[in-house]
Amino acid sequence: MLTIFRRHKKACQHRHKGRTYRRCNCPIWIEGTLDGVRIPRHSLGLQSLEKAQKRLLQMEATGSRAHELPETVMITFACERFLDDAMARGLAESTMRKYRQLTKQMIDFAEASGKLRLREWNVEATRQFRVSWKDGPRSSLKKLERLRSFFRFAMDAHWVSENPARKVTNPTVRPNPTLPYEREEMTDILAACDIFPDSNGKLGQSNSKRLRAFVLLLRYSGLRIGDASSCAAERLQGDRLLLRMQKTGHPVHVRLPQFVVDALNSIPRSSARYWFWSGTGTIENNAETWRRRLNRLCVLAGVKDAHPHRFRDTFSVELLNVGVPIERVATLLGHESVRVTERSYAPWVKSRQDQLDADLERAWAQDPVALVQTNGTREGHGKSETVN
């Protein structure tokens, strides 16, 4: 059975009377079941109660797939189906959170602009939606990629005939060079752990020791702050830390220096299972708590432009500087493609720099000017002359 109701706006004076009150001009929504199929709550894009009743009768006469016809698919319904599919694919919670944020923005924009049906989202409407974003260029590019994924899903469902987001030009993203911590900065950060005050203003207590172990884990494991803050102690076996399981089922470990292992084993855990997480609340909130602590620590250490991801950068660059192949570094970082690693860390690949140096040496060996300046002599009129 399907039910129509008015979803009162915030400014509606009849809002307190509930959804059964229909004597206003607020948008009409529908929900319920049809032929045993649950119809998710979504807007009909109508304000007229008479037209809504006709739409209801049409849907009941047509059957359970009436709401899936291209001319009747609403943005709210499409977004719900898209999220259901993403959840069924087993995507990470961090990815699901970004998809939920995107679909909420789409629904808000649809209600504000009156483009409640999916078929109304042409290229111009999609560009207007992008204009409403307040994100920076890099975040805007990622969101645009997620929007294109949404419309690909809609195309596969035959709700739209083309992907309008593909015709929206990418924002200009300026290179953001990776900047690892200098060794002196790492020394200062670790020294600041000893004078980091806890919530009661005391120094050198258990929280300070836990913070030092957290910094060492970030630096020598290459984990992102979310993964490090929720890392289970059982993942450390001896001096080998389990980073992840590959799709092939093979584990990827990183070997930690003994002083990092000792630091982790000596701290009081936040819970029985985790070093740095109580196990309650969300991983995101816990990571944000540790992010704030690191920011305070780096201010105390006098390190400028500090960011938790720079520990991961330091881990990567130190390996590349001693000649570890970039393919192996990519495996440790968990990048799906070496190209991702190259975009951030190519300037630090030692083998490439060595090759460039060798190429220059060979070029100089064929350059007469370079030979003269190097040997201090020049050839003139069949004899060698010393250059003063």
C-alpha positions in Angstrom: 0.0 0.0 0.0 1.3 3.4 -1.0 0.8 6.5 1.1 1.2 10.1 0.1 1.9 12.9 2.6 3.3 16.4 2.7 6.8 16.9 4.0 6.5 20.3 5.7 9.1 22.9 5.1 10.8 24.5 8.1 9.0 27.7 7.4 5.5 26.0 7.2 3.2 27.2 10.0 1.5 23.9 10.0 4.6 21.9 10.5 3.7 20.9 14.1 0.5 19.2 12.8 2.4 16.4 11.3 2.5 14.7 7.9 -1.2 13.9 7.8 -2.0 17.6 7.5 -2.4 18.4 3.8 -3.9 21.9 3.6 -0.6 23.6 2.7 1.6 23.9 -0.3 4.5 21.9 1.0 6.0 19.2 -1.3 4.2 15.9 -1.5 6.1 12.7 -0.9 5.2 9.0 -1.2 6.3 5.8 0.5 5.0 2.2 1.2 4.9 -1.1 -0.7 3.6 -2.0 -4.1 3.2 -5.6 -5.2 5.2 -6.7 -2.2 8.1 -4.4 -3.2 9.2 -1.6 -0.8 9.0 1.8 -2.4 11.5 4.1 -0.7 10.3 7.4 0.6 10.8 10.0 -2.1 9.3 13.2 -3.4 6.8 13.2 -6.2 7.9 16.7 -7.3 4.3 17.9 -6.8 2.4 20.3 -4.6 -1.0 19.6 -5.9 -2.9 17.0 -3.9 -5.1 16.2 -6.9 -2.2 15.5 -9.2 -0.5 13.4 -6.5 -3.6 11.3 -6.2 -3.6 10.7 -9.9 0.1 9.8 -9.8 -0.6 7.3 -7.0 -3.4 5.6 -9.0 -1.2 5.5 -12.0 1.6 3.8 -10.1 -0.8 1.2 -8.5 -2.2 0.5 -11.9 1.2 0.1 -13.6 2.7 -2.1 -11.0 5.8 -2.2 -8.8 8.2 -0.9 -11.5 6.4 2.3 -12.2 8.7 4.2 -10.0 11.7 2.9 -12.0 10.6 4.2 -15.3 12.9 7.0 -16.6 10.2 9.7 -16.5 9.3 8.9 -12.9 12.6 8.2 -11.2 13.2 10.8 -8.5 16.6 11.9 -7.2 15.8 10.6 -3.7 15.0 7.2 -5.0 18.1 7.0 -7.3 20.3 8.1 -4.4 18.9 5.5 -2.1 19.4 2.8 -4.7 23.0 4.0 -5.4 23.9 3.9 -1.7 22.3 0.4 -1.3 24.5 -0.8 -4.2 27.6 0.8 -2.7 26.9 -0.9 0.6 26.4 -4.2 -1.0 29.8 -3.9 -2.7 31.5 -3.8 0.7 33.0 -0.4 0.3 35.0 1.1 3.2 33.1 3.2 5.7 35.2 6.2 4.8 34.1 5.8 1.2 30.5 5.3 2.1 30.6 8.5 4.2 31.7 10.5 1.2 29.0 8.9 -1.0 26.3 9.8 1.7 27.6 13.4 1.8 27.3 13.6 -2.0 23.8 12.2 -2.2 22.6 14.5 0.6 23.9 17.5 -1.3 22.2 16.3 -4.4 18.9 15.9 -2.7 19.2 19.3 -1.0 20.1 20.9 -4.4 17.2 19.1 -6.1 14.7 20.5 -3.6 16.1 24.0 -3.7 16.2 24.1 -7.5 13.0 22.2 -8.2 14.9 19.5 -10.2 13.5 16.6 -8.4 13.4 14.1 -11.2 16.6 12.5 -12.3 15.9 13.1 -16.0 16.0 16.9 -15.3 19.7 16.7 -14.4 21.2 17.6 -17.7 24.6 19.0 -18.2 23.6 22.6 -17.3 21.9 21.4 -14.1 24.9 19.3 -13.2 27.2 22.4 -13.7 24.9 24.4 -11.5 25.2 21.8 -8.8 29.0 21.9 -9.0 28.9 25.7 -8.7 27.1 25.2 -5.3 30.1 23.3 -3.9 32.4 25.1 -1.4 35.2 22.6 -1.7 38.8 23.3 -2.9 40.0 22.2 -6.3 41.4 18.8 -5.2 38.3 17.9 -3.1 36.0 19.2 -5.9 37.8 16.9 -8.4 37.2 13.9 -6.1 33.6 14.8 -5.6 33.1 15.1 -9.4 34.5 11.6 -9.8 32.0 10.3 -7.3 29.2 12.2 -9.2 30.2 10.5 -12.4 30.1 7.2 -10.7 26.5 7.9 -9.6 25.4 8.7 -13.1 27.2 5.6 -14.5 25.0 3.6 -12.0 21.9 5.5 -13.3 22.9 4.7 -16.9 23.3 1.0 -16.1 19.8 1.1 -14.6 18.5 2.7 -17.8 17.2 5.8 -15.9 19.3 8.2 -17.9 20.7 8.0 -21.5 24.0 9.8 -20.8 26.3 10.8 -18.0 26.0 14.6 -17.7 28.9 14.7 -15.2 31.3 13.6 -17.8 30.8 16.9 -19.7 31.6 19.0 -16.6 35.2 20.2 -16.9 37.6 19.1 -14.2 38.8 21.8 -11.9 42.4 22.9 -12.1 44.4 21.2 -9.4 47.9 22.6 -8.8 50.6 20.2 -7.8 50.9 19.8 -4.1 54.5 18.5 -3.5 55.1 15.9 -0.9 57.2 17.3 1.9 58.6 14.7 4.3 59.9 15.8 7.8 63.5 16.6 8.0 65.5 14.5 10.4 66.0 17.4 12.8 62.2 18.0 12.8 61.6 14.3 13.7 64.1 14.7 16.5 62.3 17.8 17.8 58.8 16.1 17.6 60.0 13.1 19.6 61.7 15.3 22.2 58.4 17.3 22.6 56.6 14.1 23.6 58.5 14.2 26.9 57.1 17.7 27.7 53.6 17.2 26.3 51.1 17.8 29.1 48.2 15.6 29.7 44.7 16.8 30.5 45.8 17.6 34.1 48.9 19.5 33.0 51.3 16.8 34.1 54.3 15.9 32.1 55.8 12.5 31.1 52.7 10.6 32.1 51.2 7.6 30.3 49.5 9.8 27.6 52.9 11.3 26.7 54.4 7.8 26.3 51.4 6.7 24.2 51.8 9.8 22.0 55.5 9.0 21.4 54.7 5.4 20.5 52.0 6.7 18.1 54.5 9.0 16.4 56.9 6.2 16.0 54.2 3.9 14.5 53.2 6.5 12.0 56.9 7.2 11.0 58.0 3.6 10.6 54.9 1.8 9.4 53.7 4.3 6.7 50.1 3.9 8.0 47.5 6.6 7.6 46.4 8.2 10.8 43.0 6.5 10.7 44.6 3.1 10.3 47.3 3.7 12.9 44.9 5.1 15.5 42.7 2.0 15.1 45.5 -0.5 14.8 44.9 -3.7 16.8 47.8 -4.9 19.0 47.3 -8.5 17.6 48.5 -7.3 14.2 52.1 -7.1 15.6 53.9 -10.4 15.7 57.4 -10.1 16.9 58.7 -7.1 14.9 56.4 -7.7 11.9 53.2 -5.6 11.6 50.4 -6.8 9.4 49.5 -3.9 7.2 46.7 -5.4 5.1 45.5 -8.5 3.3 45.8 -8.2 -0.5 42.9 -9.2 -2.8 44.8 -12.4 -3.5 44.7 -13.3 0.1 48.4 -12.7 0.7 49.3 -10.6 3.8 51.5 -7.6 3.5 53.8 -7.0 6.5 56.2 -4.2 7.4 59.2 -4.9 9.7 59.4 -2.3 12.6 62.7 -1.3 14.3 63.0 -2.9 17.7 62.8 0.5 19.5 59.3 1.0 17.9 58.2 -2.5 19.0 59.5 -1.8 22.6 57.6 1.5 22.6 54.3 -0.1 21.6 54.7 -3.0 24.0 55.5 -0.7 26.9 52.5 1.7 26.7 49.2 1.2 28.5 46.6 0.3 25.9 43.5 2.3 25.4 41.6 -1.0 25.4 42.3 -4.7 25.6 42.6 -5.0 21.9 43.8 -1.6 20.7 46.8 0.6 21.5 45.2 3.9 20.7 41.5 3.4 20.6 38.9 2.5 23.2 36.9 0.5 20.6 33.8 2.7 21.2 32.7 5.5 18.9 33.8 5.7 15.3 37.2 5.3 13.8 36.9 8.8 12.2 36.3 10.5 15.6 39.2 8.7 17.2 41.5 9.7 14.3 40.4 13.3 14.7 41.2 13.2 18.4 44.8 12.0 17.6 45.1 14.5 14.8 44.4 17.3 17.3 47.0 15.9 19.7 49.6 15.7 16.9 48.9 19.3 16.0 49.5 20.4 19.6 52.6 18.3 19.7 54.1 19.9 16.6 53.3 23.4 17.8 55.1 22.5 21.0 58.1 21.2 18.9 58.2 24.3 16.8 57.6 22.4 13.6 55.8 24.4 10.9 53.3 23.1 8.3 52.9 19.9 10.3 50.4 17.3 9.1 50.0 13.6 10.1 50.3 12.5 6.5 53.9 13.8 6.4 54.9 10.9 8.6 53.8 8.6 5.8 55.7 10.8 3.3 58.8 10.5 5.5 58.5 6.7 5.6 58.2 6.6 1.8 61.0 9.1 0.9 63.5 7.5 3.3 63.0 4.2 1.5 63.3 5.7 -1.9 66.4 7.7 -1.0 68.3 4.5 -0.2 67.3 2.9 -3.5 64.3 0.8 -2.6 62.3 0.2 -5.9 59.2 2.3 -6.1 57.1 -0.8 -6.8 58.0 -2.2 -3.4 57.2 1.2 -1.7 53.8 1.2 -3.5 53.1 -2.3 -2.0 53.9 -1.1 1.5 51.7 2.0 1.0 48.8 0.0 -0.3 48.5 1.9 -3.6 46.6 0.1 -6.3 48.9 1.3 -9.0 52.5 2.4 -9.0 51.4 5.5 -10.9 49.8 6.8 -7.7 53.1 6.4 -5.9 55.0 8.1 -8.8 52.8 11.2 -8.8 53.8 11.9 -5.2 57.3 10.5 -4.8 59.0 10.3 -8.2 61.4 13.2 -7.3 62.9 11.0 -4.5 63.5 7.8 -6.6 67.2 7.3 -6.1 67.7 5.0 -9.1 66.2 7.6 -11.4 68.4 10.3 -10.1 71.5 8.1 -10.4 70.5 7.4 -14.0 70.1 11.1 -14.7 73.5 11.8 -13.2 75.0 9.1 -15.4 73.3 10.5 -18.5 74.8 13.9 -17.7 78.2 12.5 -17.3 78.0 10.8 -20.7 76.8 14.1 -22.3 79.7 16.0 -20.7 82.2 13.5 -22.0 81.2 14.5 -25.6 81.1 18.2 -24.9 84.4 20.0 -26.1 83.8 23.0 -23.7 83.3 20.7 -20.8 86.5 18.7 -21.7 88.5 21.9 -21.9 87.3 23.3 -18.6 87.8 19.9 -16.9 91.3 19.2 -18.3 92.5 22.8 -18.3 93.8 22.5 -21.9 92.6 23.3 -25.4 93.5 22.2 -28.9 94.8 25.0 -31.1 96.7 25.0 -34.4 97.7 21.4 -34.0 99.2 21.7 -30.4 97.9 21.6 -26.9 97.9 25.0 -25.1 97.4 25.5 -21.4 94.4 27.7 -20.5 95.5 30.4 -18.0 
